[in-house]
Amino acid sequence: MIKYIVTSTAIFLAFSVNSLVWANQTNPSYGRHMMWDGAWYGWILGPLMMLAFLAVGVAVIVLVVRALGGFGGSGSASSAMPIQARAIDILKERFARGEIDKEEFEEKRKTLNE
């Protein structure tokens, strides 16, 4: 417990001394007129530029992902096939593996072709 009190007191003193040093500065190149000569547009242009850079970054990432085939790209060849053709292919694979016999294969193929 004492460790936390000493640590928090040290941090508080470090920030306090730092703020006193900034308050007593005499160099005119620092302070309110360091950038933009104290004008208001720095408060507006800064966040706008940040949002613009974030938007450009997100747009670049989305375009790269789409170019690589993700998120609605062409996908694999099996997903481009019609559902009925894919179902018949699965039925043929099951018949070739011996999971279903010839009568069941013919019955299901007729059902799919209707």
C-alpha positions as CSV (number, residue, x, y, z in Angstrom):
1,M,0.0,0.0,0.0
2,I,2.8,2.4,0.9
3,K,4.4,1.6,-2.5
4,Y,1.4,2.9,-4.3
5,I,1.2,6.0,-2.2
6,V,4.9,6.8,-2.8
7,T,4.5,6.1,-6.6
8,S,1.4,8.3,-7.0
9,T,3.0,11.1,-5.0
10,A,6.1,11.0,-7.1
11,I,4.0,11.1,-10.3
12,F,2.0,14.0,-9.0
13,L,5.1,15.9,-8.0
14,A,6.7,15.2,-11.4
15,F,3.7,16.7,-13.2
16,S,3.5,19.6,-10.8
17,V,7.1,20.6,-11.2
18,N,6.8,20.2,-15.0
19,S,3.8,22.6,-15.1
20,L,5.6,25.2,-13.0
21,V,8.5,25.1,-15.4
22,W,6.2,25.6,-18.4
23,A,4.4,28.5,-16.6
24,N,7.7,30.4,-15.9
25,Q,9.2,30.2,-19.4
26,T,10.5,33.4,-20.8
27,N,11.4,32.4,-24.3
28,P,8.9,34.2,-26.7
29,S,9.1,31.4,-29.3
30,Y,7.1,29.1,-27.1
31,G,3.7,29.3,-25.7
32,R,0.4,30.4,-27.4
33,H,2.1,31.9,-30.4
34,M,4.3,29.0,-31.2
35,M,2.2,27.9,-34.2
36,W,-0.4,29.7,-36.3
37,D,0.2,32.9,-34.3
38,G,-2.6,32.1,-31.9
39,A,-5.2,31.8,-34.7
40,W,-8.4,29.7,-34.3
41,Y,-8.1,27.7,-37.5
42,G,-5.5,25.3,-36.0
43,W,-8.3,23.9,-33.8
44,I,-10.4,23.1,-36.9
45,L,-7.9,22.1,-39.5
46,G,-6.1,19.6,-37.2
47,P,-9.1,17.3,-36.6
48,L,-10.2,17.6,-40.2
49,M,-6.8,16.6,-41.5
50,M,-6.8,13.7,-39.0
51,L,-10.2,12.5,-40.3
52,A,-9.0,12.9,-43.9
53,F,-5.9,10.8,-43.3
54,L,-8.0,8.1,-41.5
55,A,-10.5,8.0,-44.4
56,V,-7.7,7.6,-47.0
57,G,-6.1,4.9,-44.9
58,V,-9.4,2.9,-44.6
59,A,-10.1,3.4,-48.3
60,V,-6.7,2.0,-49.2
61,I,-7.2,-1.0,-46.9
62,V,-10.6,-1.8,-48.4
63,L,-9.3,-1.5,-51.9
64,V,-6.4,-3.8,-51.2
65,V,-8.6,-6.4,-49.5
66,R,-11.1,-6.3,-52.5
67,A,-8.2,-6.6,-55.0
68,L,-6.9,-9.7,-53.2
69,G,-10.3,-11.3,-53.5
70,G,-11.9,-10.8,-50.1
71,F,-15.3,-9.4,-49.1
72,G,-17.5,-10.3,-52.1
73,G,-14.8,-11.0,-54.6
74,S,-15.2,-13.8,-57.2
75,G,-14.5,-16.4,-54.6
76,S,-13.8,-20.1,-55.5
77,A,-15.1,-21.8,-58.6
78,S,-17.6,-23.9,-56.6
79,S,-19.3,-20.8,-55.2
80,A,-19.8,-19.5,-58.7
81,M,-21.7,-22.7,-59.8
82,P,-25.4,-22.8,-59.7
83,I,-26.9,-24.5,-56.6
84,Q,-28.4,-27.4,-58.6
85,A,-25.2,-28.2,-60.4
86,R,-23.3,-28.2,-57.1
87,A,-25.9,-30.4,-55.5
88,I,-25.5,-33.0,-58.3
89,D,-21.8,-32.9,-57.9
90,I,-22.1,-33.6,-54.2
91,L,-24.5,-36.5,-55.0
92,K,-22.0,-37.9,-57.5
93,E,-19.2,-37.7,-54.9
94,R,-21.3,-39.5,-52.3
95,F,-22.1,-42.2,-54.9
96,A,-18.4,-42.6,-55.8
97,R,-17.5,-43.0,-52.1
98,G,-20.1,-45.7,-51.6
99,E,-22.2,-43.7,-49.2
100,I,-25.3,-44.2,-51.3
101,D,-26.3,-47.0,-53.7
102,K,-27.4,-46.7,-57.3
103,E,-31.1,-46.7,-56.6
104,E,-30.8,-43.9,-54.1
105,F,-28.5,-42.0,-56.4
106,E,-31.0,-42.1,-59.3
107,E,-33.9,-41.2,-57.0
108,K,-32.2,-38.1,-55.7
109,R,-30.9,-37.1,-59.1
110,K,-34.4,-37.2,-60.5
111,T,-35.6,-35.1,-57.5
112,L,-32.9,-32.5,-58.1
113,N,-33.6,-32.3,-61.9
114,E,-37.3,-31.6,-61.4
